[in-house]
Amino acid sequence: MAVNSFFVFQQKYANGKPVYDAANPLNMYVDQPTVRDTVACPAAPGCVGLYRPDGFINDADRRPFHDPAPKWILGHSSYLSYGRFDASFTLRAYLGNWVYNNVASAGGAYQNLTGSAMPSNLHASVLTTGFVVPQYYSDYYVEDASFLRMDNITLGYSLTYRGQPLHVFATVQNAFTITGYSGVDPTAGLNGLDNNIYPRARTITTGLSVRF
């Protein structure tokens, strides 16, 4: 596991949804084998090597989980022309990168409506999790952020006006992104932490090129 992996609790699930039981965290998270026991292990339940679970959920039960760095970075650029028309584009892809969706973990709890004098909006994930208080270190919020992005695309048309060659074009930057990540931007934040960043802008530019 990479040294910059996310350090989170292993969430338990029932019927495809994360378990929520604030009164008993052992029902929510996996009790990792963290206590050395040379006598009972490996015969005791849950033992791994000479270590067994201690019956409590605390920071010792957090584990490294996935890596924010992509395993593969791919790119492709092309220029095409047909008659008077031309087009160019640049594609970029990250594969195998993961993001911790802190927007969802901070906003995905019903406490945000009832726990303060000024209620705040809820993240839609609360409809799946049912979390009453935020679960900041649940691996539920670590999401596959692999993506394919059209960084820019330009379309042009060449013509002649009074003997002078003209070229009309339009360029779109950040044209589209294909990803399974539920947040705003799969490249968000520092070291894979999506912490409510400002959305990346899409820019449209048009122009006319004249040669004399």
VMD Tcl script that draws the C-alpha trace (Angstrom):
set ca {
  {0.00 0.00 0.00}
  {1.31 3.45 -0.91}
  {2.62 5.68 1.89}
  {0.15 8.45 0.96}
  {-2.92 6.18 1.15}
  {-6.07 7.30 2.95}
  {-6.12 6.23 6.62}
  {-9.74 5.29 7.35}
  {-12.05 2.87 9.15}
  {-13.34 -0.19 7.29}
  {-17.09 0.38 7.01}
  {-19.54 -2.49 7.51}
  {-22.44 -2.87 5.08}
  {-25.89 -4.45 5.12}
  {-28.00 -4.81 1.98}
  {-25.52 -2.65 0.08}
  {-25.79 0.28 2.52}
  {-23.34 1.34 5.24}
  {-24.38 0.34 8.75}
  {-25.08 3.18 11.19}
  {-25.13 2.49 14.93}
  {-23.75 5.42 16.91}
  {-24.32 3.60 20.21}
  {-22.09 0.71 19.19}
  {-19.30 1.53 16.71}
  {-18.39 -2.18 16.59}
  {-21.54 -2.67 14.52}
  {-20.41 0.04 12.09}
  {-16.71 -0.64 11.58}
  {-14.42 -3.66 11.40}
  {-12.42 -4.23 14.58}
  {-8.93 -4.72 13.17}
  {-6.44 -7.18 14.74}
  {-4.23 -4.72 16.63}
  {-3.44 -6.46 19.96}
  {-0.57 -8.93 20.16}
  {-1.71 -12.29 21.59}
  {0.82 -15.12 21.32}
  {-1.32 -17.53 23.37}
  {-4.77 -17.49 21.76}
  {-3.78 -16.64 18.19}
  {-4.21 -17.89 15.58}
  {-7.00 -20.05 17.07}
  {-9.15 -17.14 18.30}
  {-11.71 -15.56 15.91}
  {-10.41 -12.58 13.96}
  {-6.75 -13.32 14.60}
  {-4.24 -12.42 11.92}
  {-0.81 -13.82 12.65}
  {-0.25 -13.09 16.34}
  {-2.70 -10.19 16.51}
  {-6.35 -10.16 17.54}
  {-9.12 -7.52 17.70}
  {-9.34 -5.67 21.02}
  {-13.13 -5.23 21.13}
  {-13.01 -1.45 20.67}
  {-13.11 0.96 17.74}
  {-10.40 3.61 18.02}
  {-7.69 5.17 15.88}
  {-5.74 1.91 15.93}
  {-8.48 0.39 13.75}
  {-7.92 2.83 10.90}
  {-6.10 1.26 7.95}
  {-4.45 2.45 4.73}
  {-6.97 2.30 1.90}
  {-6.31 3.12 -1.75}
  {-4.04 5.77 -3.22}
  {-4.82 9.28 -4.51}
  {-2.08 9.03 -7.14}
  {-3.17 7.57 -10.50}
  {-1.62 4.30 -11.62}
  {-1.78 5.44 -15.25}
  {-1.78 8.89 -16.86}
  {-2.76 8.86 -20.53}
  {-2.94 11.63 -23.11}
  {-3.90 11.97 -26.75}
  {-3.87 14.89 -29.20}
  {-5.13 14.94 -32.77}
  {-5.53 17.33 -35.69}
  {-8.08 16.54 -38.41}
  {-9.05 18.37 -41.59}
  {-11.60 17.81 -44.33}
  {-12.06 20.29 -47.13}
  {-12.36 23.71 -45.53}
  {-13.05 22.30 -42.06}
  {-10.45 21.44 -39.41}
  {-10.52 20.23 -35.82}
  {-8.01 19.59 -33.07}
  {-8.46 18.22 -29.57}
  {-6.58 17.01 -26.51}
  {-7.77 14.19 -24.26}
  {-6.38 13.31 -20.83}
  {-7.14 10.29 -18.64}
  {-6.22 9.28 -15.09}
  {-6.75 5.64 -14.17}
  {-6.62 4.16 -10.67}
  {-6.70 7.40 -8.66}
  {-8.95 7.73 -5.61}
  {-10.44 10.78 -3.88}
  {-11.77 11.25 -0.35}
  {-15.07 13.11 -0.75}
  {-14.93 15.39 2.29}
  {-17.88 17.40 0.94}
  {-20.02 14.28 1.36}
  {-18.54 13.25 4.72}
  {-19.03 16.72 6.23}
  {-22.48 17.38 4.77}
  {-23.92 13.87 4.72}
  {-25.42 13.76 8.22}
  {-28.84 14.77 9.56}
  {-27.13 16.60 12.43}
  {-26.46 19.42 9.98}
  {-30.19 20.18 10.07}
  {-30.75 19.87 13.81}
  {-27.39 20.33 15.53}
  {-27.00 24.09 15.33}
  {-28.96 27.33 15.36}
  {-28.29 27.76 11.64}
  {-29.18 24.61 9.65}
  {-27.06 23.82 6.60}
  {-27.75 21.91 3.43}
  {-27.43 18.13 3.44}
  {-25.36 16.14 1.00}
  {-27.43 13.66 -1.01}
  {-25.35 10.73 0.32}
  {-27.28 10.91 3.61}
  {-30.26 9.35 1.83}
  {-28.13 6.21 1.37}
  {-26.13 6.18 4.60}
  {-28.69 7.46 7.09}
  {-25.84 8.93 9.14}
  {-27.06 11.18 11.96}
  {-23.61 12.52 12.88}
  {-20.72 12.85 10.39}
  {-18.48 9.81 9.93}
  {-15.33 11.58 8.80}
  {-13.06 8.54 8.61}
  {-15.35 6.02 6.92}
  {-13.92 4.36 3.81}
  {-17.40 4.84 2.29}
  {-16.25 8.29 1.19}
  {-13.13 7.08 -0.62}
  {-14.23 6.99 -4.26}
  {-12.69 5.81 -7.51}
  {-11.93 9.04 -9.36}
  {-10.64 7.66 -12.66}
  {-11.68 9.94 -15.49}
  {-11.42 10.89 -19.15}
  {-11.38 14.64 -19.84}
  {-11.52 16.63 -23.05}
  {-9.12 19.39 -22.03}
  {-9.69 21.41 -25.19}
  {-11.25 21.13 -28.61}
  {-11.06 23.57 -31.52}
  {-13.25 23.64 -34.62}
  {-12.34 25.84 -37.58}
  {-13.43 26.78 -41.08}
  {-11.26 28.36 -43.79}
  {-12.62 30.69 -46.48}
  {-11.56 33.48 -48.79}
  {-12.91 37.03 -48.71}
  {-11.86 39.48 -51.45}
  {-8.84 37.38 -52.17}
  {-7.71 37.19 -48.54}
  {-7.60 33.84 -46.67}
  {-9.66 33.82 -43.47}
  {-9.97 31.23 -40.73}
  {-12.90 31.24 -38.31}
  {-12.55 29.09 -35.21}
  {-14.06 28.30 -31.81}
  {-12.26 26.67 -28.88}
  {-13.71 25.05 -25.75}
  {-11.45 24.40 -22.76}
  {-12.56 21.83 -20.18}
  {-15.20 20.62 -22.63}
  {-16.37 17.55 -20.69}
  {-15.32 14.93 -18.13}
  {-16.42 11.30 -18.00}
  {-16.05 9.83 -14.50}
  {-17.81 7.76 -11.89}
  {-16.79 10.14 -9.11}
  {-19.81 11.73 -7.41}
  {-18.12 15.03 -6.54}
  {-17.57 18.17 -8.59}
  {-14.11 17.37 -9.95}
  {-12.12 14.09 -9.82}
  {-8.88 16.12 -9.78}
  {-10.08 18.18 -6.80}
  {-8.07 19.17 -3.81}
  {-4.63 18.41 -2.42}
  {-3.49 14.78 -2.15}
  {-6.89 13.48 -3.17}
  {-8.96 15.44 -0.63}
  {-12.08 17.04 -2.11}
  {-12.79 19.81 0.36}
  {-15.44 21.94 -1.35}
  {-13.22 23.52 -3.99}
  {-14.41 26.08 -6.53}
  {-15.55 24.27 -9.72}
  {-13.20 24.26 -12.69}
  {-14.43 26.75 -15.30}
  {-15.38 25.91 -18.89}
  {-14.07 28.55 -21.31}
  {-15.39 29.17 -24.83}
  {-13.31 31.32 -27.19}
  {-14.12 32.36 -30.74}
  {-11.83 34.09 -33.19}
  {-11.03 35.15 -36.72}
  {-7.57 34.75 -38.24}
  {-6.66 36.93 -41.24}
  {-3.53 36.63 -43.36}
  {-2.35 39.57 -45.48}
}
mol new
graphics top color blue
foreach p $ca { graphics top sphere $p radius 0.5 }
foreach p [lrange $ca 0 end-1] q [lrange $ca 1 end] { graphics top cylinder $p $q radius 0.2 }
display resetview
